[in-house]
Amino acid sequence: MSKLAVFDFDSTLMDGETIDFLAAPLGLEVQVASITERAMAGELDFYKSLRARVALLEGLEEEKVNAICNDLPMMPGAAEVVAGLKERGYTVVCFSGGFRNATKPACERLGINADFSNFLHAENGVLTGEVGGEMMYSNAKGDMIVRMQGLLGIGRENTLVVGDGANDLSMFAHADTRVAFCAKPVLKEAATHCVDTKDLREILKVVDAI
């Protein structure tokens, strides 16, 4: 039987927030992190917060962006949970409100089937402070998971979702197994399972107990 597992990227598959790592060379880490924190808690509109944070990255060299994104720390157990889910018949996908510069290399290393994220706009090798893509809105993950389920012929009863913040709520609405991973209270309320240990292998225990 076909099954679908969808993971968030930042603070779920990856240990941290990509945009915070990118802000560090500009000395803007604290400023960006405070906006991220409020957005993930559901206090700010995700689209507005994303645009505001990316605007602060204007002038950062694309080469530096890619170097940082290729060296992001994965969450403990990330490789094991992907391999374990694929062994159990899952198609494993990543939905990220972050950036393809980060999700593409990480998902290739982890063996994830597909990644959907946003694009940082650059001109002449330098970020312009603009961003585009299908994962910019608070309802984007929900819209995409419904499309994925239709494409793969998989129902919500065979869908697992894993995330940590408010912008994961929309995809939680379309899955019967919903794991809040080291998550904000707003997401825990919508979850069927909560994992509060920084070890993604715990999700295999959830799946095996279903």
N, C-alpha and C positions, 0 to 999 in steps of 0.2 A: 504494500500500500504506500502511495506517495505521501510524503509529509513535508511541511515547510517550516523552517526556523528562520526568524528574522531578528538580527541583532542591531542595536544601536552601536555606534563606534566610540565616540568620545566618552570616557569614564565607564565604558562597558567592555568593548574589545580592547580598547587602549586605555592605559592607566594615566588619565589626565584629559585635558582639553586642548586640542590641537591649536586653537587660536591663542591660548595662553602661552604656549611654547613659541608661537610666531611673534607675539607681542614682546617677549623678553629682550631680544636684541635692540628694540626701540625704546626700552625702558618703560614700557606701558603695561607691563604684566599685571600690576595691581589694579589699574583702571579697567582693563579689559576683563579681568577675572571677576570683578565686582558686578559687571553687567551680566556676564555669563551666569553667575550664581543666582541672580534675580530672575533671569529668563528660565533657568532650569527649575526654579521653585514655582514657576507659573505666575510670577509677579509682573512680568513684562511681556508684551507681544513678541513672539519669537522672530517674526520677520523684521520688525523695527530694531530689535536688539542685535540681530545678525548684521544688518546694514550699518548700524552705529559702530559695532566692533570692527568690521572689515574696513570701514572708512579710516580708522586709526592706523591701519597697516600700510597706508599709502606711502610709497617711496621705498618699501622693502624690496630688495633684489629677488627676482624669481629663483635664481640659482641658490640663494640662501634659504628660501622657502622650501625648495625641494630637498636640500641637504638636511634641514630640520625634520621634514616630514618622513624622510627615509630612515630616521634614527629615533622614532618615537617608541617609548616603552610599551610593550604589550601587557595586558592584564595577565597575572598569573593564571595558567590553565587555559589560555586562549587557544593555542594550537591543539591541545588535548580535547577540548569541548567540540571544536569543529570536526576533528577526525572522528570522535565518538558519535556525534550526531549523524555524520555521513554513513558510518557503519550501521546505524539504526534506521537508515532509509530516508533521511532528511535531505532536502535541498537547502543549503545554508546561504543566506543572503544578508548583506549589510545595508541598512538605511542610515544615512548620516546627514544631519543638518550642517556638518562641517564640509570638508573640501576634498576633491578628488586627488589632489597632490598627496594627501595622506592616506585616503582609503584604498586607492589603487595598489600601491606597493605592499601595504599591510595585508590586504585581502589576498593578493597573489601569494604572499609568503604563507599565509594561514590555510590556503586551499579553499577559500570561500568562492562559491559559484558565481556570484555577481555582486557588484557594489553600486549604490546609487547615492550621489552626493552633489555638492555644489562646486562651481568653478570660480576661482579667484581671477579676476580680469587683470591682464598685464599688457603693457605697451613698452616696446623696446627693452624687454627684460626686467621691467620694474612694475610692481603692483600699483594700480591706479586708485585703489580704495573702493572699487566696485565689485559686486558679486552677482552671479546669476545661477539658475538651476532649478530643478524640480523639488528640492528639499528645503526651500526657504520659508515655508509657511507652517503654521501650527497644525494644520490638517493634512500636510503633505504625505506623511508616512501612512496615514489611514487610507488615503486615496490610492497610494501605490500598492499597499498590501492587497487591497481588493482587486486591483488589476493583476497582480501576481497570482492570486488564488484562481482567478478566472482563466488566466493563461495556462496554469499548470493543472487545472481541474482539481484543486484541493480545497476542502471546506474548512471552516473555522475550527471544527473538532479535531482536525489534524494539523493545526497551526500553533506553533510556539513562538512567542515574542519575548525579547529580553531587552530591557532598557533601564535608564536611571532618572530621567527627567520629564518635565511637563510636556515637551514636544514629542514624547513617546505615547502619550495618552491616546492619540487618534488611532494608532495601530493596535493598541491594547483593546480597543473596542471591537476588533474583528478576529480575535483569537480566544480559544477556550483555555489555553495554558499561557498564563501571563506572569512572567518572572520579573520582579523589581529587584535589580541588582545594586546593592549598596546605594539605594535610591532615595530621592527626595520624598517627603511624606505624601505629597500630592499623587505620586505614582504608586506608592505602596497601597494606598486606599483602593486603587483600581486593579491590584494584582491578585492572582490566585496563590502565588508563592512569593516569599521574600527571601533573598540570600543576602546576608549582611557581612559575609566573609569575602575578602578580596581573593576569591578562587573560583574561576568559572567552571571548574570540574564539578562543583556542587550542583550545577544544572543537570548533569547526567543523572544524578541521584533523583532529581525531581522527575525527569522523563521516565526513568525506570520504575518509578512508583505510581505512574499514571495507570 
